């Protein structure tokens, strides 16, 4: 059964910075962020996992990621996640 992760990272060096993403391999993706492979997240390394939600349905995972990146989704994550 496939697994899809929607995750929220918090910057350890800039605690007010968060990053929301999607992946099929959570450990490898966090490592990539911390290795500096991602232009957007490179300046704010190291990153710590704040929240991860596992989905078995790709469309639901993508929709949840889009929601978390919206203004109302960011407010939800800040308050609930």
N, C-alpha and C positions, 0 to 999 in steps of 0.2 A: 504494500500500500504506500503510495507516495506521500511525502510530508512536505509541506510548504510552511515557512516561518515568516511571520511579520514581526519585526523586532524594533525596539527603541534602545538606542545607545545614549549614554551620558558621557561627556568629556570629563576626564579626571583633571585635566589642566585648566579647563574653562567650564566650571560646573553649571553655568547657565546655558550651555550649548547641548542640544540634543540632535540626534539623527534617527530618522525612521526609514526602514528599508524592508526588502523582501529577499528571501533566498531559499534554496533547497538544502544548503549545507551551512548551518548556523556557525559552527566552530570555524570553518574555513573563511567564512565571510567576515567574522569579527577579527580574525588574524589578518586578513587583507586590509581592513581598516587600520589596524594598529601597525601594520608594516608600511603604511603610507602609499598603498596602491590606488587609493581613491583620491582624486584631486580635491574634492569638496571637504573631505574629512581629515586630510593630511595635517593641516595646521593646528588641529585641536586634539591630537593624540596625546596620551593614550585614551582609549575608549573602554567603558565598562558596560556590560549588558544590564539594562534596567528592567526591560520587559520583553518577553517573547511569547507569541501566541502561535500554536501549531494548528494548521488546517490540512485536511485531506482533499479539499476541493480547490483547485487552482483559481477558479473565478472568484470564489469567496475570499481567498487570500489577497488577490489583487484588489478587490473592491475594498477590503478592510484597510489595506495600505493606503489607497487613495483617500479613504475617509480620514485616516489619521493625519494625512498631510493637508487636509482642509482646515479652515479656521475653527469650525465646530469640533472636528476631530482632535485638533491640538488642545482645545479647551478640555475635551473629554479625557484625553491622555494625561494632561496635567493634574486633573482632579481625581481620576480613578485609577490610573496605571502608574 
